[in-house]
Amino acid sequence: MEKFETMQQLLSYTRRAVDDYNMIEEGDKIAVGVSGGKDSLTLLCALKGLRRFYPKKFEIVPLAIDMGFDGCDYTTVHELCARLDLKLEIVKTEIKTVVFDIRKESAPCSLCANMRRGALNESAKKLGCNKVALGHHFDDVVETLVMNLFNEGRIGCFSPVTYLDRIDITVLRPFIYVPEKFVTSFVRRNNITPLPKLCQEDGNTDREYYKQMISTLEQRDKGVKMRIFGALERAGVNGFTTHERARRTKSN
């Protein structure tokens, strides 16, 4: 496998989460949800790097859900997978057609995300995978908690590990300790080219609004993100729990 710059630090964050939450067991076959964005591509690199020395042996299957947007070209993702000695699996769907053309959703993000997750989990199961890894990082954790609090009046977030009994598959988020700025730096330093964002809703979502709000707060009061993350752990929200090593994670 090709050597990637700053891989050591990335693996440190990733292994910490994997160990803290017992994400990987011997013989796991893990589908990595590859959207083509910087987060999922970096996660793919990290898990391939972890696989080289992790004591529990596991397989990786890069899996992309093609939602049917015009102009979607996976060439650069294929190239990255070739650098990693992995084969990209692509599943074509009509999610874009259903959400935007047939149902003409005025607020399409929730339905789109649900359909994409369903397609990813079902496709992973068909490929013989027992787990799915997603690229949600530290900043996503904080933003999701704040969004749920402000929009719905509830304290909630996605979980580090989620077992879906209906389909008998486990969803992992090994990047929960990884700051987004580190992901951005990783793809830049290693000449990884994410796919362009083709959805017309990109940049106009609630998540983008809260992302900018939290960024402003962090600039004014350094450490806000880490304190929010720490509160989530101490409260035991959605499977998060306080780990000594996690508390020493540097905020971005």
C-alpha positions as CSV (number, residue, x, y, z in Angstrom):
1,M,0.0,0.0,0.0
2,E,1.2,3.5,-0.8
3,K,2.4,5.6,2.1
4,F,0.1,8.6,2.8
5,E,1.3,11.7,4.5
6,T,0.0,12.4,8.1
7,M,-1.4,8.8,8.1
8,Q,0.0,8.1,11.6
9,Q,-2.1,10.8,13.3
10,L,-5.2,9.8,11.4
11,L,-4.7,6.2,12.5
12,S,-4.2,7.3,16.1
13,Y,-7.7,9.1,16.1
14,T,-9.3,6.2,14.3
15,R,-7.9,3.4,16.4
16,R,-8.8,5.3,19.6
17,A,-12.5,5.3,18.5
18,V,-12.4,1.7,17.3
19,D,-10.9,0.5,20.6
20,D,-13.1,2.7,22.8
21,Y,-16.3,1.5,21.3
22,N,-15.2,-2.1,20.3
23,M,-16.1,-1.4,16.7
24,I,-14.2,-4.2,15.0
25,E,-14.2,-7.9,15.7
26,E,-12.2,-10.8,14.2
27,G,-13.5,-11.7,10.7
28,D,-15.7,-8.6,10.2
29,K,-16.4,-7.6,6.6
30,I,-17.0,-3.9,6.6
31,A,-18.6,-1.9,3.8
32,V,-17.2,1.6,3.7
33,G,-19.9,4.0,2.6
34,V,-18.0,6.0,-0.1
35,S,-20.0,9.1,-1.1
36,G,-16.9,10.5,-2.9
37,G,-16.6,13.4,-0.4
38,K,-13.5,14.1,1.6
39,D,-14.7,12.4,4.7
40,S,-15.6,9.0,3.2
41,L,-12.4,8.9,1.1
42,T,-10.2,9.7,4.1
43,L,-12.1,7.1,6.1
44,L,-11.3,4.5,3.4
45,C,-7.6,5.3,3.6
46,A,-7.7,5.2,7.4
47,L,-9.4,1.8,7.6
48,K,-7.0,0.3,5.0
49,G,-4.1,1.6,7.0
50,L,-5.5,0.2,10.2
51,R,-6.1,-3.1,8.6
52,R,-2.4,-3.6,8.1
53,F,-1.6,-3.9,11.8
54,Y,-4.8,-4.2,13.8
55,P,-4.8,-7.4,15.8
56,K,-8.3,-8.4,14.7
57,K,-8.4,-9.2,11.0
58,F,-11.1,-7.7,8.9
59,E,-12.1,-7.0,5.3
60,I,-13.0,-3.7,3.6
61,V,-15.4,-3.2,0.7
62,P,-15.6,0.4,-0.7
63,L,-19.3,0.9,-1.6
64,A,-20.8,3.8,-3.4
65,I,-24.5,4.5,-3.9
66,D,-25.0,6.3,-7.2
67,M,-28.1,8.5,-6.6
68,G,-28.6,9.3,-10.3
69,F,-27.3,12.9,-10.4
70,D,-26.2,14.0,-13.9
71,G,-22.4,14.4,-14.2
72,C,-21.5,11.9,-11.5
73,D,-18.1,10.4,-12.5
74,Y,-16.4,8.0,-10.1
75,T,-13.1,8.0,-12.0
76,T,-11.1,9.7,-9.2
77,V,-12.6,7.3,-6.6
78,H,-11.7,4.3,-8.7
79,E,-8.1,5.7,-8.9
80,L,-7.9,6.1,-5.1
81,C,-9.2,2.6,-4.6
82,A,-6.5,1.3,-7.0
83,R,-3.9,3.1,-4.9
84,L,-5.3,1.2,-1.9
85,D,-5.5,-2.1,-3.7
86,L,-9.3,-2.2,-3.3
87,K,-12.2,-2.7,-5.7
88,L,-15.0,-0.1,-5.7
89,E,-18.5,-1.4,-5.7
90,I,-21.1,1.0,-7.2
91,V,-24.8,0.5,-6.8
92,K,-27.0,2.6,-9.1
93,T,-30.3,4.0,-7.8
94,E,-33.0,6.4,-8.8
95,I,-33.0,8.3,-5.5
96,K,-32.5,11.7,-7.2
97,T,-35.5,11.0,-9.5
98,V,-37.8,9.9,-6.7
99,V,-36.9,12.8,-4.4
100,F,-36.6,15.7,-6.8
101,D,-38.6,14.8,-9.9
102,I,-41.4,12.6,-8.7
103,R,-42.1,13.7,-5.2
104,K,-40.7,17.2,-5.7
105,E,-39.8,17.5,-2.1
106,S,-39.5,21.1,-0.8
107,A,-37.2,19.9,2.0
108,P,-35.6,16.9,0.4
109,C,-32.6,16.2,2.7
110,S,-34.3,13.9,5.2
111,L,-35.9,11.7,2.6
112,C,-32.8,11.6,0.5
113,A,-30.6,10.6,3.5
114,N,-33.0,7.9,4.5
115,M,-33.2,6.4,1.0
116,R,-29.4,6.6,0.7
117,R,-28.8,4.9,4.0
118,G,-31.4,2.2,3.2
119,A,-29.7,1.5,-0.2
120,L,-26.3,1.4,1.4
121,N,-27.2,-1.0,4.2
122,E,-29.1,-3.3,1.8
123,S,-26.3,-3.3,-0.7
124,A,-23.7,-4.0,2.0
125,K,-25.8,-7.0,3.2
126,K,-26.0,-8.4,-0.3
127,L,-22.2,-8.2,-0.6
128,G,-21.8,-10.3,2.5
129,C,-20.8,-7.5,4.9
130,N,-21.9,-7.5,8.5
131,K,-20.9,-3.9,9.2
132,V,-21.0,-0.5,7.5
133,A,-18.6,2.3,8.3
134,L,-19.6,6.0,7.8
135,G,-17.3,9.1,7.7
136,H,-19.0,11.2,10.3
137,H,-16.3,13.1,12.1
138,F,-15.9,15.1,15.4
139,D,-17.4,18.3,13.9
140,D,-20.4,16.3,12.6
141,V,-21.1,15.0,16.1
142,V,-21.1,18.6,17.6
143,E,-23.2,20.0,14.8
144,T,-25.8,17.2,15.0
145,L,-26.2,17.6,18.7
146,V,-26.7,21.4,18.3
147,M,-29.1,21.0,15.4
148,N,-31.3,18.6,17.3
149,L,-31.3,20.8,20.4
150,F,-32.2,24.0,18.5
151,N,-34.5,22.5,15.8
152,E,-36.3,19.8,17.8
153,G,-35.8,20.7,21.4
154,R,-34.2,17.4,22.2
155,I,-30.7,16.2,23.2
156,G,-29.7,13.6,20.6
157,C,-27.1,12.6,18.1
158,F,-26.2,9.6,15.9
159,S,-24.4,6.8,17.8
160,P,-20.8,5.7,17.5
161,V,-22.1,2.1,17.0
162,T,-25.6,1.2,16.0
163,Y,-27.0,-2.3,15.5
164,L,-29.9,-2.4,13.0
165,D,-31.8,-5.5,13.9
166,R,-34.2,-5.3,10.9
167,I,-31.4,-5.9,8.5
168,D,-28.9,-7.5,10.9
169,I,-26.1,-5.0,10.2
170,T,-24.0,-2.8,12.5
171,V,-23.2,0.9,11.6
172,L,-19.8,2.2,12.7
173,R,-18.5,5.8,12.9
174,P,-14.7,5.4,13.4
175,F,-14.1,9.2,12.8
176,I,-15.9,10.6,15.9
177,Y,-12.6,11.9,17.3
178,V,-11.2,13.2,14.0
179,P,-11.5,17.0,13.6
180,E,-12.8,18.1,10.2
181,K,-9.8,20.3,9.6
182,F,-7.5,17.3,9.8
183,V,-9.6,15.5,7.1
184,T,-9.3,18.6,4.9
185,S,-5.5,18.7,5.4
186,F,-5.2,14.9,4.7
187,V,-6.9,15.0,1.3
188,R,-4.9,18.1,0.2
189,R,-1.5,16.7,1.2
190,N,-2.2,13.4,-0.4
191,N,-3.6,14.7,-3.7
192,I,-7.0,13.0,-3.2
193,T,-9.7,14.5,-5.3
194,P,-13.2,14.4,-3.9
195,L,-16.2,14.3,-6.2
196,P,-17.9,17.6,-7.0
197,K,-21.1,18.3,-5.0
198,L,-23.9,17.9,-7.5
199,C,-27.0,18.3,-5.3
200,Q,-28.7,21.7,-5.7
201,E,-29.4,21.8,-2.0
202,D,-25.7,21.7,-1.1
203,G,-24.7,24.8,1.0
204,N,-28.4,25.7,1.7
205,T,-29.1,23.2,4.5
206,D,-29.7,23.6,8.2
207,R,-26.4,21.7,8.8
208,E,-24.5,24.4,6.9
209,Y,-26.2,27.1,9.0
210,Y,-25.3,25.5,12.3
211,K,-21.8,24.7,11.0
212,Q,-21.1,28.3,10.4
213,M,-22.7,29.3,13.7
214,I,-20.5,26.9,15.7
215,S,-17.4,28.0,13.8
216,T,-18.1,31.6,14.8
217,L,-18.5,30.5,18.4
218,E,-15.3,28.6,18.3
219,Q,-13.4,31.5,16.9
220,R,-14.7,33.7,19.7
221,D,-14.3,31.2,22.5
222,K,-11.7,28.5,21.8
223,G,-12.7,25.1,23.0
224,V,-16.5,25.4,22.6
225,K,-16.6,22.4,20.3
226,M,-14.7,20.2,22.7
227,R,-16.8,21.2,25.6
228,I,-20.0,20.4,23.7
229,F,-18.5,17.0,22.8
230,G,-17.5,16.4,26.4
231,A,-21.0,17.2,27.6
232,L,-22.4,14.7,25.2
233,E,-20.0,12.0,26.5
234,R,-20.7,12.8,30.2
235,A,-24.5,12.7,29.6
236,G,-24.2,9.4,27.8
237,V,-26.2,10.6,24.8
238,N,-27.0,7.9,22.3
239,G,-24.2,5.5,23.3
240,F,-21.5,8.0,23.7
241,T,-19.5,7.6,26.9
242,T,-16.6,9.3,28.6
243,H,-13.2,7.7,27.8
244,E,-10.0,9.1,29.4
245,R,-8.2,9.0,26.0
246,A,-11.1,10.8,24.4
247,R,-10.9,13.7,26.9
248,R,-7.3,14.3,25.8
249,T,-8.3,14.7,22.2
250,K,-7.3,18.1,20.9
251,S,-10.0,20.4,19.8
252,N,-9.8,22.0,16.4
